Amino acid sequence: MPRPPGHGPGFEIRRQKIIDVAAELFARQGYAATSINDLGRAVGLAKGALYYYIGSKENLLLEIQSRVMGPLLSRARQIAELDTDPLLRLRLLSESLLTIIFRRLDHIWVYEHDYRSLSGAELKALLGQRSEFEELISGLLAEAVDQGTFRALPPRLATLQFLNLHNHTYQWVKPDGEWDANFLSHEYCATLFRGFGAPDHALPRVEEQAEAFKRDRPGLPLDPEAVWEPVAITG
């Protein structure tokens, strides 16, 4: 929701905090079971003041969904367009997806469980974004098949295997636990690539390429919310 005219940065800071709290409540109690009064008590605002910041309860759900899908889809497009091995691009996309799962566990829970509470154009737009993300994965898998790196696979089934292995991580992962996004991406891709028929010698090379890719960029280049200026990959 854009900032109403005449409101300074303090308004936006408060609104973003309300979205954070809403994501936590929706994840814990469920979107339908969380009332505006519940949210108001959690952020210390009366109902009227709360609506001043959020517009509607459905708009909060849309904001939470957008925080996940917006940066993730943008990063996935950038990765898919790189002129390099599809295995490397799948590995980078895997880590990017896991990075946002680690970053926004509450949001991911709401994203997975409550998106059908959206309606109309908002639901249609979100489903379109999901479909595009899945198509990017399918395209990379198809490239690997065409190159002979993977055995012939039903594209939809291969895509679902990739997504299911990653998307359920939010149900058990602990951000401060022993495994981070990089480690899980390495393990997930090793499992998937071997299962899809990649030769064993391809896996160390993918990991070397992934590490080189990240060394060449400052910060966390696979973080979907970070600024990233792609450069050519060699090797």
C-alpha positions as CSV (number, residue, x, y, z in Angstrom):
1,M,0.0,0.0,0.0
2,P,1.6,3.4,-1.0
3,R,2.1,6.0,1.7
4,P,-0.8,8.4,1.9
5,P,0.0,11.9,0.8
6,G,1.5,14.2,3.4
7,H,2.9,11.4,5.6
8,G,6.6,11.4,6.5
9,P,9.1,8.5,6.9
10,G,7.8,7.9,10.5
11,F,4.5,6.8,9.1
12,E,6.2,4.2,6.9
13,I,8.4,2.9,9.7
14,R,5.4,2.4,11.9
15,R,3.5,0.7,9.0
16,Q,6.3,-1.7,8.3
17,K,6.4,-2.6,12.0
18,I,2.7,-3.4,12.0
19,I,3.2,-5.7,9.0
20,D,6.0,-7.5,10.9
21,V,3.7,-8.0,13.9
22,A,0.8,-9.1,11.7
23,A,3.0,-11.7,10.0
24,E,4.0,-13.1,13.4
25,L,0.3,-13.2,14.6
26,F,-1.0,-14.7,11.4
27,A,1.7,-17.4,11.5
28,R,0.9,-18.3,15.1
29,Q,-2.9,-18.0,15.1
30,G,-3.9,-18.2,11.4
31,Y,-5.1,-15.3,9.3
32,A,-8.8,-16.0,9.7
33,A,-8.5,-16.5,13.5
34,T,-6.6,-13.2,14.0
35,S,-8.9,-10.2,14.4
36,I,-8.1,-6.5,13.9
37,N,-8.5,-6.1,17.7
38,D,-5.9,-8.8,18.2
39,L,-3.5,-6.9,16.0
40,G,-4.4,-3.6,17.6
41,R,-3.6,-4.8,21.0
42,A,-0.3,-6.3,19.8
43,V,0.9,-3.0,18.3
44,G,-0.8,-0.6,20.8
45,L,-3.3,1.0,18.5
46,A,-7.0,1.4,18.5
47,K,-8.9,0.0,15.5
48,G,-9.4,3.3,13.8
49,A,-5.7,4.2,14.1
50,L,-4.7,0.8,12.9
51,Y,-6.8,1.1,9.7
52,Y,-5.1,4.5,9.2
53,Y,-1.9,2.6,8.7
54,I,-3.0,-0.6,7.0
55,G,-6.2,0.2,5.0
56,S,-7.6,-3.3,5.5
57,K,-6.8,-6.7,7.0
58,E,-6.6,-8.2,3.5
59,N,-4.1,-5.5,2.5
60,L,-1.8,-6.8,5.3
61,L,-2.0,-10.3,3.9
62,L,-1.1,-8.8,0.4
63,E,1.9,-7.0,1.9
64,I,3.1,-10.2,3.6
65,Q,2.8,-12.1,0.3
66,S,4.6,-9.4,-1.6
67,R,7.5,-9.3,0.8
68,V,8.1,-13.0,-0.1
69,M,7.2,-13.2,-3.8
70,G,8.4,-9.8,-5.0
71,P,12.1,-10.1,-4.2
72,L,12.2,-13.8,-4.8
73,L,10.8,-13.6,-8.3
74,S,13.1,-10.6,-9.2
75,R,16.2,-12.6,-8.1
76,A,15.0,-15.7,-9.8
77,R,14.7,-13.8,-13.1
78,Q,18.2,-12.5,-12.8
79,I,19.6,-15.9,-12.1
80,A,17.7,-17.6,-14.9
81,E,19.1,-15.0,-17.4
82,L,22.7,-15.7,-16.5
83,D,24.7,-17.1,-19.4
84,T,26.0,-20.2,-17.6
85,D,25.4,-23.9,-16.8
86,P,21.7,-24.6,-15.8
87,L,23.0,-26.7,-12.9
88,L,24.8,-23.6,-11.5
89,R,21.7,-21.5,-12.0
90,L,19.5,-24.1,-10.3
91,R,22.0,-24.2,-7.4
92,L,22.0,-20.3,-7.1
93,L,18.2,-20.2,-7.3
94,S,18.0,-22.9,-4.6
95,E,20.1,-20.9,-2.2
96,S,18.1,-17.7,-3.0
97,L,14.9,-19.4,-2.1
98,L,16.3,-20.8,1.1
99,T,17.7,-17.5,2.0
100,I,14.3,-15.8,2.1
101,I,12.8,-18.8,3.9
102,F,15.4,-18.3,6.7
103,R,15.0,-14.5,6.6
104,R,11.2,-14.5,6.9
105,L,9.9,-17.7,8.5
106,D,6.7,-16.0,9.7
107,H,6.0,-14.6,6.3
108,I,6.6,-17.9,4.6
109,W,4.2,-19.7,6.9
110,V,1.5,-17.1,6.0
111,Y,2.5,-17.3,2.4
112,E,2.0,-21.1,2.3
113,H,-1.2,-21.3,4.4
114,D,-3.2,-18.2,3.9
115,Y,-2.8,-16.9,0.4
116,R,-6.2,-18.2,-0.6
117,S,-7.7,-15.7,1.7
118,L,-6.8,-13.1,-0.9
119,S,-9.4,-12.5,-3.6
120,G,-10.0,-10.9,-7.0
121,A,-7.1,-9.2,-8.8
122,E,-4.8,-9.6,-5.8
123,L,-5.1,-13.4,-5.8
124,K,-4.8,-13.6,-9.6
125,A,-1.6,-11.5,-9.5
126,L,-0.1,-13.7,-6.7
127,L,-0.9,-16.9,-8.5
128,G,0.6,-15.5,-11.7
129,Q,3.8,-14.7,-9.8
130,R,3.9,-18.3,-8.4
131,S,3.4,-19.7,-11.9
132,E,6.2,-17.6,-13.3
133,F,8.6,-18.7,-10.6
134,E,7.7,-22.4,-11.3
135,E,8.2,-21.8,-15.0
136,L,11.7,-20.4,-14.4
137,I,12.6,-23.6,-12.5
138,S,11.0,-25.8,-15.2
139,G,13.0,-24.0,-17.9
140,L,16.3,-24.6,-16.1
141,L,15.4,-28.3,-15.6
142,A,14.5,-28.6,-19.2
143,E,17.8,-27.0,-20.3
144,A,19.7,-29.6,-18.2
145,V,17.7,-32.4,-19.9
146,D,18.3,-31.0,-23.3
147,Q,22.1,-30.8,-22.6
148,G,22.1,-34.5,-21.5
149,T,23.1,-33.6,-18.0
150,F,19.8,-34.9,-16.6
151,R,17.9,-38.0,-17.8
152,A,14.6,-37.4,-19.5
153,L,12.1,-36.2,-16.8
154,P,8.5,-35.2,-16.8
155,P,8.9,-31.4,-16.5
156,R,6.1,-30.8,-14.1
157,L,7.1,-33.7,-11.8
158,A,10.7,-32.6,-11.7
159,T,9.6,-29.0,-10.8
160,L,7.4,-30.3,-8.0
161,Q,10.3,-32.3,-6.6
162,F,12.5,-29.3,-6.6
163,L,9.9,-27.1,-5.0
164,N,8.6,-29.7,-2.4
165,L,12.1,-30.3,-1.1
166,H,12.7,-26.6,-0.6
167,N,9.3,-25.2,0.3
168,H,8.7,-27.5,3.3
169,T,11.9,-26.3,5.0
170,Y,10.0,-23.5,6.8
171,Q,8.2,-26.2,8.9
172,W,11.3,-27.3,10.8
173,V,14.3,-25.0,10.1
174,K,15.8,-22.9,12.9
175,P,17.6,-19.7,11.7
176,D,20.1,-20.0,14.5
177,G,20.5,-23.8,14.1
178,E,23.4,-25.7,12.8
179,W,22.4,-25.5,9.1
180,D,22.3,-22.3,7.0
181,A,20.8,-21.6,3.6
182,N,24.1,-22.3,1.8
183,F,24.5,-25.7,3.5
184,L,21.0,-26.8,2.8
185,S,21.1,-25.7,-0.8
186,H,24.3,-27.7,-1.3
187,E,22.7,-30.8,0.3
188,Y,19.3,-30.4,-1.5
189,C,20.9,-29.9,-4.9
190,A,23.2,-32.9,-4.4
191,T,20.2,-35.0,-3.7
192,L,18.1,-33.6,-6.6
193,F,20.9,-33.6,-9.2
194,R,21.9,-37.2,-8.5
195,G,18.3,-38.2,-8.5
196,F,17.8,-36.4,-11.8
197,G,20.8,-38.2,-13.3
198,A,23.6,-35.7,-13.0
199,P,27.0,-37.4,-13.1
200,D,28.9,-37.4,-9.8
201,H,31.8,-35.3,-11.2
202,A,29.3,-32.5,-12.0
203,L,28.5,-31.8,-8.4
204,P,31.9,-30.6,-7.1
205,R,32.1,-28.3,-10.1
206,V,28.7,-26.8,-9.4
207,E,29.8,-26.1,-5.8
208,E,33.1,-24.5,-7.0
209,Q,31.2,-22.3,-9.4
210,A,28.7,-21.3,-6.7
211,E,31.4,-20.3,-4.3
212,A,33.2,-18.3,-7.0
213,F,30.0,-16.6,-8.0
214,K,29.4,-15.5,-4.4
215,R,33.0,-14.4,-3.8
216,D,32.8,-12.1,-6.8
217,R,29.9,-10.2,-5.3
218,P,29.7,-8.1,-2.1
219,G,27.3,-8.9,0.7
220,L,24.8,-11.7,0.2
221,P,24.2,-11.8,-3.5
222,L,21.6,-14.6,-3.3
223,D,19.6,-12.7,-0.7
224,P,16.5,-11.8,-2.7
225,E,16.2,-8.5,-0.8
226,A,19.8,-7.4,-1.4
227,V,21.0,-5.2,-4.3
228,W,22.8,-7.3,-6.9
229,E,24.5,-6.2,-10.1
230,P,25.1,-9.4,-12.2
231,V,28.4,-9.8,-13.9
232,A,29.6,-12.4,-16.4
233,I,30.5,-15.8,-15.0
234,T,33.5,-17.6,-16.4
235,G,34.9,-21.0,-15.9
